[in-house]
């Protein structure tokens, strides 16, 4: 049986997992990788950092085993090491939402007001998809859609949506989703569709939460909105 030194080492190891998330850029990397595997150069573009800085952050995440890596040709691909890391990231956000007073203000400054946006819960969306009266748009970047998406969703990245609105079928509500509660892509998509007079709503959270709830998903392949 060990003593104080051994207990200190044990709890320092626990703390190392939390410590590695003590950087906004590393937390953002985890948020992106919760959508699926990505190479370093794409991650760097997503978080607005150089490839060198992004690689350093990834090395920090590798040490406690939060991410894993594989090489394909000259590119290195990273992914979260398992569902427990997704749950850890969700728990961090939930604790912050419940206990950090300024979080709502910070989220509003980034996301804008959501008072005019219709929102569907996961169960509501699943029911309406079964009834066939909605079109589900994945407005994340295409690589994330290819890694995995809500079964039956179509890929229309938010940056392409303005030029593809005519592809959307008439008579059905369009439901957009993206990375999660604090992702702005779905909000932008719904506002854009409202401005064109189209009935639209956003999913309450995003793809990782849909997966965690055990709802149907697919991987690979792109589909037309029609």
C-alpha positions in Angstrom: 0.0 0.0 0.0 1.4 3.4 -1.0 1.6 6.6 1.0 1.4 10.3 0.4 3.8 10.4 -2.5 1.9 7.7 -4.4 -1.4 9.4 -3.8 0.0 12.7 -5.0 1.1 11.1 -8.2 -2.3 9.5 -8.7 -4.2 12.8 -8.3 -1.6 14.7 -10.3 -2.3 12.2 -13.1 -6.1 12.8 -12.8 -5.4 16.6 -12.9 -3.2 16.3 -16.0 -6.4 15.5 -18.0 -8.1 18.6 -16.9 -4.9 20.7 -17.2 -4.6 19.9 -20.9 -8.0 21.5 -21.6 -6.8 24.7 -19.9 -6.3 26.3 -23.3 -9.1 27.7 -25.4 -7.3 26.5 -28.6 -7.0 22.9 -27.3 -10.6 23.0 -26.2 -11.6 24.2 -29.7 -9.6 21.3 -31.2 -11.5 18.8 -29.1 -14.7 20.5 -30.2 -13.8 20.1 -33.9 -12.5 16.5 -33.4 -15.8 15.6 -31.7 -17.2 15.8 -35.2 -14.7 13.3 -36.7 -11.1 12.7 -37.7 -9.2 15.7 -39.3 -5.6 16.3 -40.6 -3.4 18.9 -38.9 -3.7 21.4 -41.8 -7.5 21.4 -41.7 -7.5 21.7 -37.9 -5.2 24.7 -38.1 -7.5 26.5 -40.5 -10.6 25.7 -38.3 -9.0 27.2 -35.2 -7.2 30.1 -36.9 -3.7 28.9 -35.9 -0.5 28.0 -37.8 0.1 24.3 -38.5 3.1 24.5 -36.1 1.1 25.9 -33.3 -1.7 23.4 -33.9 0.8 20.6 -33.9 2.1 21.7 -30.5 -1.5 21.8 -29.1 -2.1 18.3 -30.5 1.1 17.0 -28.8 -0.3 18.3 -25.5 -3.5 16.4 -26.1 -1.7 13.3 -27.1 0.3 13.0 -23.8 -2.7 12.2 -21.6 -4.3 10.2 -24.4 -7.2 12.5 -25.2 -6.4 12.1 -29.0 -4.8 9.5 -31.2 -3.0 9.9 -34.5 -2.4 8.0 -37.7 -0.3 8.7 -40.7 -1.6 8.5 -44.3 1.0 9.3 -46.8 2.5 12.7 -45.8 -0.5 13.7 -43.7 -1.2 13.0 -40.0 -4.8 12.6 -39.0 -6.1 13.1 -35.4 -9.2 11.9 -33.7 -10.5 11.8 -30.2 -9.4 8.6 -28.5 -13.0 7.5 -27.5 -16.5 8.5 -26.6 -15.4 9.2 -23.0 -13.5 12.3 -24.3 -16.7 13.5 -26.0 -18.5 13.1 -22.7 -15.7 14.9 -20.9 -16.0 17.9 -23.2 -19.8 17.9 -22.9 -19.4 17.9 -19.1 -17.0 20.8 -19.2 -19.4 22.9 -21.2 -22.3 21.9 -18.9 -20.4 22.8 -15.7 -19.5 26.1 -17.3 -23.1 26.8 -18.4 -24.3 26.1 -14.8 -21.6 27.9 -12.8 -19.8 30.6 -14.9 -21.9 33.7 -14.6 -20.6 35.5 -17.7 -20.9 32.5 -20.0 -24.4 33.5 -21.3 -23.1 37.0 -22.1 -20.0 35.7 -23.9 -22.1 33.2 -25.9 -24.6 35.9 -26.9 -21.7 38.2 -28.0 -20.5 35.4 -30.3 -23.8 33.8 -31.4 -26.0 36.9 -31.5 -29.6 36.8 -30.3 -31.4 33.5 -30.8 -34.9 34.8 -29.7 -36.2 34.7 -33.3 -34.9 31.2 -34.1 -37.2 28.1 -33.9 -35.5 25.2 -32.1 -36.3 21.5 -32.3 -35.2 19.0 -29.7 -33.6 15.8 -30.8 -36.7 13.8 -30.1 -38.9 16.3 -32.0 -36.5 16.2 -35.0 -36.5 12.4 -35.0 -40.3 12.3 -35.0 -40.6 14.8 -37.8 -38.0 13.0 -39.9 -40.0 9.8 -39.5 -43.1 11.7 -40.7 -41.2 13.0 -43.7 -42.1 16.6 -43.3 -38.6 18.1 -42.8 -35.4 18.4 -44.7 -32.3 18.1 -42.5 -29.3 20.2 -43.5 -25.8 19.5 -42.1 -24.2 22.9 -42.4 -20.8 21.9 -41.0 -17.7 21.7 -43.3 -17.9 18.8 -45.8 -15.1 16.7 -44.1 -17.1 16.6 -40.9 -20.2 15.5 -42.8 -18.2 12.7 -44.4 -16.9 11.5 -41.1 -20.4 11.1 -39.8 -23.8 12.8 -39.9 -27.5 12.4 -39.0 -29.0 9.6 -41.1 -30.8 11.2 -44.0 -29.2 14.6 -43.7 -27.8 16.4 -46.7 -24.6 18.4 -46.8 -24.8 22.1 -47.5 -22.0 23.9 -45.7 -23.1 27.2 -44.5 -20.6 29.0 -46.7 -22.3 27.5 -49.8 -25.9 27.9 -48.6 -26.7 31.3 -50.2 -25.9 29.9 -53.6 -27.8 26.7 -53.1 -31.1 27.9 -51.6 -32.9 27.2 -54.8 -32.1 23.5 -54.4 -34.2 23.3 -51.2 -37.6 21.7 -51.8 -40.8 23.7 -51.2 -43.4 22.8 -48.6 -41.1 21.3 -45.9 -39.4 22.9 -42.9 -35.6 22.9 -43.2 -33.8 22.0 -40.0 -30.1 22.9 -39.8 -27.6 21.5 -37.4 -23.9 21.9 -36.8 -21.4 21.1 -34.1 -23.4 21.8 -31.0 -25.0 24.3 -28.8 -22.3 26.9 -29.2 -21.8 26.5 -33.0 -22.9 29.5 -35.0 -23.2 27.7 -38.4 -26.8 26.5 -37.9 -27.9 30.0 -36.5 -26.5 31.6 -39.7 -28.2 29.1 -41.9 -31.6 29.6 -40.3 -31.3 33.4 -40.4 -30.4 33.2 -44.1 -33.4 31.0 -44.9 -35.8 33.2 -42.8 -34.5 36.2 -44.8 -35.6 34.4 -48.0 -39.0 33.5 -46.5 -38.3 29.8 -46.0 -39.5 27.9 -43.0 -36.5 26.9 -41.0 -35.4 25.8 -37.6 -32.2 24.6 -35.9 -31.5 21.5 -33.8 -31.2 22.3 -30.1 -27.6 21.1 -30.0 -25.5 19.2 -32.6 -24.1 16.1 -34.1 -22.1 14.8 -31.1 -25.2 15.0 -28.9 -27.2 13.2 -31.5 -24.6 10.4 -31.5 -24.5 10.3 -27.7 -28.3 9.8 -27.6 -28.0 6.7 -29.8 -29.9 8.2 -32.7 -29.4 7.0 -36.3 -26.2 8.2 -38.1 -24.4 7.5 -41.3 -20.9 8.1 -42.7 -19.6 9.1 -46.1 -21.5 10.1 -49.2 -23.1 13.4 -50.2 -26.8 13.8 -50.9 -28.9 16.4 -52.8 -31.4 18.5 -50.7 -34.2 17.6 -53.2 
